[in-house]
């Protein structure tokens, strides 16, 4: 007689991530990939790359979550509303991105 133990499958609401691990949405993941490839990008460059027109959506869905998780940073942090403002990926963002499915740089 053999006994096979199957791994428990938890519903998404019960999955626990280690403390300090940022939640990366697909939109943030795509933003990280874009910034890794292009370097620094302004808000309009990001909108154009994703084929989007809504500036508010870019900030709420892409930039703010990535900045709150310290995955990207502003190039001019003292002037967040500057027309010359651009965004770049941080070391933490690169580390996280390369850890996702073993992506290479």
N, CA and C atoms as an extended XYZ file, in Angstrom:
315
Properties=species:S:1:pos:R:3:atomname:S:1:resname:S:1:resid:I:1 pbc="F F F"
N         0.846       -1.172        0.000 N   UNK     1
C         0.000        0.000        0.000 CA  UNK     1
C         0.894        1.239        0.000 C   UNK     1
N         0.584        2.179       -0.889 N   UNK     2
C         1.334        3.427       -1.005 CA  UNK     2
C         0.417        4.586       -0.640 C   UNK     2
N         0.996        5.560        0.021 N   UNK     3
C         0.259        6.774        0.370 CA  UNK     3
C         0.943        7.932       -0.340 C   UNK     3
N         0.170        8.697       -1.083 N   UNK     4
C         0.698        9.846       -1.804 CA  UNK     4
C         0.169       11.107       -1.153 C   UNK     4
N         1.067       11.975       -0.779 N   UNK     5
C         0.674       13.257       -0.192 CA  UNK     5
C         0.755       14.322       -1.271 C   UNK     5
N        -0.349       14.977       -1.501 N   UNK     6
C        -0.392       16.055       -2.474 CA  UNK     6
C        -0.211       17.393       -1.757 C   UNK     6
N         0.443       18.344       -2.411 N   UNK     7
C         0.609       19.647       -1.766 CA  UNK     7
C        -0.749       20.322       -1.601 C   UNK     7
N        -0.900       21.025       -0.506 N   UNK     8
C        -2.146       21.751       -0.266 CA  UNK     8
C        -2.220       22.933       -1.214 C   UNK     8
N        -3.379       23.146       -1.759 N   UNK     9
C        -3.605       24.286       -2.642 CA  UNK     9
C        -4.507       25.248       -1.896 C   UNK     9
N        -3.970       26.414       -1.620 N   UNK    10
C        -4.731       27.415       -0.886 CA  UNK    10
C        -5.415       28.370       -1.848 C   UNK    10
N        -6.591       28.857       -1.481 N   UNK    11
C        -7.199       29.912       -2.292 CA  UNK    11
C        -6.315       31.147       -2.264 C   UNK    11
N        -6.400       31.953       -3.290 N   UNK    12
C        -5.548       33.142       -3.390 CA  UNK    12
C        -5.658       34.037       -2.170 C   UNK    12
N        -6.842       34.066       -1.546 N   UNK    13
C        -7.029       34.922       -0.374 CA  UNK    13
C        -6.241       34.434        0.838 C   UNK    13
N        -5.796       33.171        0.832 N   UNK    14
C        -5.064       32.629        1.972 CA  UNK    14
C        -3.577       32.450        1.709 C   UNK    14
N        -3.128       32.811        0.522 N   UNK    15
C        -1.705       32.689        0.209 CA  UNK    15
C        -0.952       33.776        0.965 C   UNK    15
N         0.092       33.372        1.649 N   UNK    16
C         0.880       34.305        2.452 CA  UNK    16
C         2.228       34.500        1.788 C   UNK    16
N         2.589       35.770        1.568 N   UNK    17
C         3.911       36.065        1.017 CA  UNK    17
C         4.810       36.511        2.156 C   UNK    17
N         6.101       36.275        2.056 N   UNK    18
C         7.014       36.696        3.113 CA  UNK    18
C         6.949       38.205        3.319 C   UNK    18
N         7.143       38.668        4.545 N   UNK    19
C         7.130       40.108        4.800 CA  UNK    19
C         8.174       40.820        3.953 C   UNK    19
N         7.819       41.995        3.468 N   UNK    20
C         8.759       42.777        2.672 CA  UNK    20
C         8.746       42.428        1.193 C   UNK    20
N         7.990       41.399        0.806 N   UNK    21
C         7.896       41.036       -0.604 CA  UNK    21
C         6.787       41.856       -1.245 C   UNK    21
N         7.130       42.746       -2.181 N   UNK    22
C         6.079       43.561       -2.782 CA  UNK    22
C         5.201       42.725       -3.702 C   UNK    22
N         3.930       43.094       -3.737 N   UNK    23
C         3.010       42.456       -4.666 CA  UNK    23
C         3.215       43.116       -6.018 C   UNK    23
N         3.470       42.338       -7.017 N   UNK    24
C         3.723       42.891       -8.339 CA  UNK    24
C         2.578       42.509       -9.255 C   UNK    24
N         1.822       43.510       -9.637 N   UNK    25
C         0.718       43.285      -10.561 CA  UNK    25
C         1.280       43.141      -11.971 C   UNK    25
N         0.510       42.587      -12.880 N   UNK    26
C         0.993       42.488      -14.266 CA  UNK    26
C         1.348       43.848      -14.860 C   UNK    26
N         0.606       44.903      -14.484 N   UNK    27
C         0.924       46.226      -15.026 CA  UNK    27
C         2.269       46.725      -14.518 C   UNK    27
N         2.544       46.515      -13.244 N   UNK    28
C         3.840       46.934      -12.684 CA  UNK    28
C         4.961       46.107      -13.295 C   UNK    28
N         4.723       44.825      -13.494 N   UNK    29
C         5.732       43.959      -14.112 CA  UNK    29
C         6.078       44.457      -15.517 C   UNK    29
N         5.060       44.853      -16.286 N   UNK    30
C         5.311       45.375      -17.632 CA  UNK    30
C         6.062       46.702      -17.586 C   UNK    30
N         5.736       47.537      -16.598 N   UNK    31
C         6.461       48.798      -16.428 CA  UNK    31
C         7.926       48.534      -16.121 C   UNK    31
N         8.199       47.590      -15.230 N   UNK    32
C         9.584       47.252      -14.901 CA  UNK    32
C        10.335       46.761      -16.131 C   UNK    32
N         9.690       45.935      -16.926 N   UNK    33
C        10.332       45.429      -18.153 CA  UNK    33
C        10.640       46.575      -19.111 C   UNK    33
N         9.690       47.503      -19.243 N   UNK    34
C         9.901       48.652      -20.130 CA  UNK    34
C        11.087       49.490      -19.654 C   UNK    34
N        11.123       49.806      -18.366 N   UNK    35
C        12.205       50.641      -17.840 CA  UNK    35
C        13.548       49.926      -17.876 C   UNK    35
N        13.544       48.613      -17.713 N   UNK    36
C        14.803       47.868      -17.837 CA  UNK    36
C        15.323       47.968      -19.261 C   UNK    36
N        14.421       47.890      -20.213 N   UNK    37
C        14.807       47.929      -21.626 CA  UNK    37
C        15.188       49.341      -22.089 C   UNK    37
N        14.365       50.329      -21.722 N   UNK    38
C        14.536       51.687      -22.247 CA  UNK    38
C        15.396       52.599      -21.371 C   UNK    38
N        15.574       52.246      -20.120 N   UNK    39
C        16.279       53.148      -19.202 CA  UNK    39
C        15.287       54.084      -18.555 C   UNK    39
N        15.458       55.376      -18.704 N   UNK    40
C        14.558       56.361      -18.128 CA  UNK    40
C        13.446       56.694      -19.116 C   UNK    40
N        12.213       56.792      -18.600 N   UNK    41
C        11.059       57.134      -19.432 CA  UNK    41
C        10.184       58.137      -18.708 C   UNK    41
N         9.633       59.066      -19.465 N   UNK    42
C         8.654       59.994      -18.923 CA  UNK    42
C         7.270       59.368      -18.973 C   UNK    42
N         6.328       60.016      -18.336 N   UNK    43
C         4.951       59.521      -18.296 CA  UNK    43
C         4.377       59.362      -19.706 C   UNK    43
N         4.642       60.321      -20.571 N   UNK    44
C         4.115       60.241      -21.939 CA  UNK    44
C         4.756       59.086      -22.707 C   UNK    44
N         6.034       58.821      -22.460 N   UNK    45
C         6.710       57.683      -23.104 CA  UNK    45
C         6.074       56.365      -22.660 C   UNK    45
N         5.743       56.283      -21.381 N   UNK    46
C         5.135       55.068      -20.841 CA  UNK    46
C         3.743       54.876      -21.421 C   UNK    46
N         2.964       55.973      -21.476 N   UNK    47
C         1.619       55.884      -22.076 CA  UNK    47
C         1.707       55.422      -23.519 C   UNK    47
N         2.645       55.981      -24.248 N   UNK    48
C         2.802       55.628      -25.661 CA  UNK    48
C         3.207       54.161      -25.818 C   UNK    48
N         4.116       53.704      -24.975 N   UNK    49
C         4.592       52.312      -25.056 CA  UNK    49
C         3.467       51.316      -24.805 C   UNK    49
N         2.516       51.676      -23.927 N   UNK    50
C         1.419       50.772      -23.598 CA  UNK    50
C         0.144       51.086      -24.366 C   UNK    50
N         0.196       52.088      -25.238 N   UNK    51
C        -0.975       52.439      -26.040 CA  UNK    51
C        -2.117       53.011      -25.214 C   UNK    51
N        -1.791       53.764      -24.171 N   UNK    52
C        -2.802       54.334      -23.286 CA  UNK    52
C        -2.806       55.851      -23.397 C   UNK    52
N        -3.959       56.460      -23.095 N   UNK    53
C        -4.073       57.910      -23.179 CA  UNK    53
C        -4.312       58.576      -21.836 C   UNK    53
N        -4.846       57.848      -20.880 N   UNK    54
C        -5.263       58.415      -19.600 CA  UNK    54
C        -4.075       58.578      -18.653 C   UNK    54
N        -3.700       59.826      -18.366 N   UNK    55
C        -2.568       60.101      -17.474 CA  UNK    55
C        -2.832       59.629      -16.045 C   UNK    55
N        -4.066       59.800      -15.587 N   UNK    56
C        -4.413       59.391      -14.219 CA  UNK    56
C        -4.255       57.883      -14.067 C   UNK    56
N        -4.694       57.119      -15.069 N   UNK    57
C        -4.589       55.660      -15.009 CA  UNK    57
C        -3.132       55.213      -14.946 C   UNK    57
N        -2.266       55.860      -15.710 N   UNK    58
C        -0.833       55.525      -15.691 CA  UNK    58
C        -0.276       55.723      -14.290 C   UNK    58
N        -0.659       56.827      -13.648 N   UNK    59
C        -0.139       57.098      -12.307 CA  UNK    59
C        -0.717       56.156      -11.267 C   UNK    59
N        -2.025       55.907      -11.323 N   UNK    60
C        -2.661       55.038      -10.324 CA  UNK    60
C        -2.352       53.560      -10.540 C   UNK    60
N        -2.312       53.122      -11.783 N   UNK    61
C        -2.158       51.705      -12.068 CA  UNK    61
C        -0.726       51.231      -12.261 C   UNK    61
N         0.158       52.130      -12.636 N   UNK    62
C         1.530       51.746      -12.951 CA  UNK    62
C         2.545       52.422      -12.019 C   UNK    62
N         2.614       53.750      -12.084 N   UNK    63
C         3.690       54.470      -11.413 CA  UNK    63
C         3.581       54.461       -9.885 C   UNK    63
N         2.423       54.802       -9.347 N   UNK    64
C         2.283       54.883       -7.894 CA  UNK    64
C         2.547       53.546       -7.200 C   UNK    64
N         1.949       52.434       -7.674 N   UNK    65
C         2.247       51.154       -7.011 CA  UNK    65
C         3.730       50.780       -7.081 C   UNK    65
N         4.366       51.060       -8.215 N   UNK    66
C         5.784       50.728       -8.369 CA  UNK    66
C         6.665       51.618       -7.488 C   UNK    66
N         6.300       52.891       -7.366 N   UNK    67
C         7.080       53.787       -6.500 CA  UNK    67
C         6.858       53.448       -5.035 C   UNK    67
N         5.621       53.131       -4.647 N   UNK    68
C         5.344       52.768       -3.250 CA  UNK    68
C         6.120       51.522       -2.837 C   UNK    68
N         6.334       50.608       -3.779 N   UNK    69
C         7.097       49.386       -3.497 CA  UNK    69
C         8.596       49.599       -3.692 C   UNK    69
N         8.996       50.831       -4.027 N   UNK    70
C        10.401       51.199       -4.262 CA  UNK    70
C        11.025       50.405       -5.398 C   UNK    70
N        10.217       50.098       -6.414 N   UNK    71
C        10.706       49.370       -7.577 CA  UNK    71
C        11.171       50.317       -8.670 C   UNK    71
N        10.635       51.540       -8.650 N   UNK    72
C        11.081       52.589       -9.568 CA  UNK    72
C        11.281       53.856       -8.763 C   UNK    72
N        11.969       54.822       -9.366 N   UNK    73
C        12.189       56.106       -8.704 CA  UNK    73
C        12.119       57.232       -9.721 C   UNK    73
N        11.878       58.433       -9.227 N   UNK    74
C        11.848       59.625      -10.075 CA  UNK    74
C        13.270       60.089      -10.340 C   UNK    74
N        13.483       60.653      -11.516 N   UNK    75
C        14.806       61.215      -11.806 CA  UNK    75
C        14.964       62.589      -11.184 C   UNK    75
N        13.845       63.284      -10.919 N   UNK    76
C        13.876       64.599      -10.269 CA  UNK    76
C        12.946       64.532       -9.052 C   UNK    76
N        13.377       63.876       -7.980 N   UNK    77
C        12.480       63.676       -6.836 CA  UNK    77
C        12.037       64.967       -6.151 C   UNK    77
N        12.825       66.040       -6.250 N   UNK    78
C        12.462       67.312       -5.622 CA  UNK    78
C        11.345       68.037       -6.366 C   UNK    78
N        11.091       67.626       -7.618 N   UNK    79
C        10.059       68.275       -8.433 CA  UNK    79
C         9.174       67.190       -9.065 C   UNK    79
N         8.288       66.586       -8.270 N   UNK    80
C         7.489       65.465       -8.787 CA  UNK    80
C         6.550       65.828       -9.938 C   UNK    80
N         6.199       67.104      -10.083 N   UNK    81
C         5.276       67.508      -11.143 CA  UNK    81
C         5.982       68.177      -12.316 C   UNK    81
N         7.300       68.081      -12.370 N   UNK    82
C         8.069       68.688      -13.452 CA  UNK    82
C         7.720       68.047      -14.786 C   UNK    82
N         7.660       68.849      -15.819 N   UNK    83
C         7.401       68.320      -17.162 CA  UNK    83
C         8.582       67.493      -17.661 C   UNK    83
N         9.728       67.649      -17.021 N   UNK    84
C        10.921       66.877      -17.387 CA  UNK    84
C        11.079       65.609      -16.550 C   UNK    84
N        10.091       65.319      -15.694 N   UNK    85
C        10.163       64.158      -14.809 CA  UNK    85
C        10.213       62.860      -15.602 C   UNK    85
N        11.106       62.005      -15.209 N   UNK    86
C        11.213       60.671      -15.799 CA  UNK    86
C        11.308       59.669      -14.668 C   UNK    86
N        11.184       58.408      -15.018 N   UNK    87
C        11.204       57.340      -14.031 CA  UNK    87
C        12.229       56.303      -14.469 C   UNK    87
N        12.887       55.688      -13.480 N   UNK    88
C        13.868       54.645      -13.772 CA  UNK    88
C        13.678       53.503      -12.778 C   UNK    88
N        14.097       52.331      -13.186 N   UNK    89
C        13.989       51.152      -12.336 CA  UNK    89
C        15.076       51.201      -11.267 C   UNK    89
N        14.753       50.756      -10.073 N   UNK    90
C        15.728       50.718       -8.978 CA  UNK    90
C        16.400       49.345       -8.939 C   UNK    90
N        17.409       49.231       -8.119 N   UNK    91
C        18.083       47.930       -7.938 CA  UNK    91
C        17.074       46.893       -7.423 C   UNK    91
N        16.217       47.319       -6.504 N   UNK    92
C        15.189       46.428       -5.965 CA  UNK    92
C        14.248       45.967       -7.079 C   UNK    92
N        13.909       46.878       -7.984 N   UNK    93
C        13.057       46.526       -9.117 CA  UNK    93
C        13.741       45.545      -10.043 C   UNK    93
N        15.023       45.771      -10.310 N   UNK    94
C        15.787       44.839      -11.154 CA  UNK    94
C        15.887       43.469      -10.509 C   UNK    94
N        16.179       43.456       -9.208 N   UNK    95
C        16.284       42.179       -8.497 CA  UNK    95
C        14.966       41.425       -8.536 C   UNK    95
N        13.879       42.141       -8.322 N   UNK    96
C        12.570       41.508       -8.344 CA  UNK    96
C        12.244       40.987       -9.740 C   UNK    96
N        12.532       41.790      -10.751 N   UNK    97
C        12.222       41.400      -12.121 CA  UNK    97
C        13.034       40.187      -12.548 C   UNK    97
N        14.298       40.137      -12.193 N   UNK    98
C        15.114       38.988      -12.577 CA  UNK    98
C        14.720       37.748      -11.790 C   UNK    98
N        14.075       37.950      -10.632 N   UNK    99
C        13.591       36.820       -9.849 CA  UNK    99
C        12.281       36.242      -10.359 C   UNK    99
N        11.549       37.010      -11.166 N   UNK   100
C        10.285       36.549      -11.723 CA  UNK   100
C        10.579       35.603      -12.884 C   UNK   100
N        10.305       34.335      -12.659 N   UNK   101
C        10.507       33.310      -13.688 CA  UNK   101
C        11.914       33.303      -14.261 C   UNK   101
N        12.887       33.734      -13.462 N   UNK   102
C        14.282       33.669      -13.893 CA  UNK   102
C        14.600       34.530      -15.085 C   UNK   102
N        13.914       35.663      -15.238 N   UNK   103
C        14.193       36.539      -16.384 CA  UNK   103
C        15.621       37.036      -16.310 C   UNK   103
N        16.274       37.075      -17.425 N   UNK   104
C        17.646       37.583      -17.460 CA  UNK   104
C        17.636       39.010      -17.974 C   UNK   104
N        18.702       39.709      -17.669 N   UNK   105
C        18.785       41.126      -18.097 CA  UNK   105
C        19.158       41.244      -19.532 C   UNK   105
